[in-house]
Amino acid sequence: MSRARQESLEKLKNWVLGRNSQITKLAQGQGIGSRLDHSEEFEIDGKKYRRFKWKINKKAANATLKELANKDSHKVWAEADVPVDSDASNASDEG
């Protein structure tokens, strides 16, 4: 993963996990360079989940990120199914 994407993902992670209320909000990407898009809730084996997709923003301040987004603004760089009732403080750095 490029340094620019790694830094953006780290900023996004810190933004989301920094405050309990942030896990339910979308990052718009100002100053971060990337965002999390999410799906409707769905169920697997009786547990509710929401799928989050990490995308790069076209309006990113970082030139590398901006160039990547301008090539394909819909590209999903990573995705994760997150339990809806999970505690954000238990999130791990896997993956």
N, C-alpha and C positions, 0 to 999 in steps of 0.2 A: 504494500500500500504506500502511495506517495506520502511524503512528509506533510504536504498541504492537506490531504484528505485525513491523515492521522490526527493532525492538530485540530481540524474542524470537528471530527468525531469526538475527540476528547473534550472540546469546549461544549459540544452539544450534551454529552454525557454529564458533565459537571452542572450544566444549566438545568437539566431534567432532575438530577438527583440532589441538587443543592437545596431545593425547597419541596416539602411534601406536596404542595398543591400543583407543582409544575408537571408531575407525571401525567396529569389529565389534560394538559394543554399542549398545543402544537408549537414547536419552535418555528418562528417565522424566518429565522436565519440572519437577521441584522447583526453583523459583527461576528457571526458564527460561520457563515458560509455554507451551511447545510441545514436540513430540516428533517423532521419525522412526519410522515404522512401515516394515517391510520385508517383501518377498515372499521366496519360495524362489528359489534361483538358477535362471536360465534361460539359453539359449544363442541368440545371433544371429551368423550367419556364422562359427561356430566359436569365438566368444569368449563367456566366461561373464559374466553380469551379475546384479545384484540391483537391484530397483526399490525406491526409498525414497520414502515419501509423508510430507509435512510436514503435521501436524495440530495444532490448538490444544487445550490441556488444559482440562477442566472445572474442575480445581482450581488454575488459574493464580492467582497473587497479584494480577496486574494486572486491574482490574475490566473494562477493555475486552476483554481476551482471554477472560476468564471469561464475559462476556456473549455473545461470538461462539460459544464452544464450547457454551454452554447452548442456543443456537438450533439448532445442528447439529454435534454432537460428531464426526460421521463425515465432515465435509467435508474434502476434500483441497485444501489451499491451493496446493501445488506438489508436483511429483514429478520424479524423475530416475532414469534407468537408469545405474548406476555399475558399471564393470568390476570384477569381484571381485579380480583380481590387480593392480589399480592401486595406485600409491603415493599415500597421502593427502597427502603434501607437494607433489604436483603438481596438486592441486585448484585450480580457478580460481573467480573471482567472477562468471562468466557467468550471465546469465539472469534 
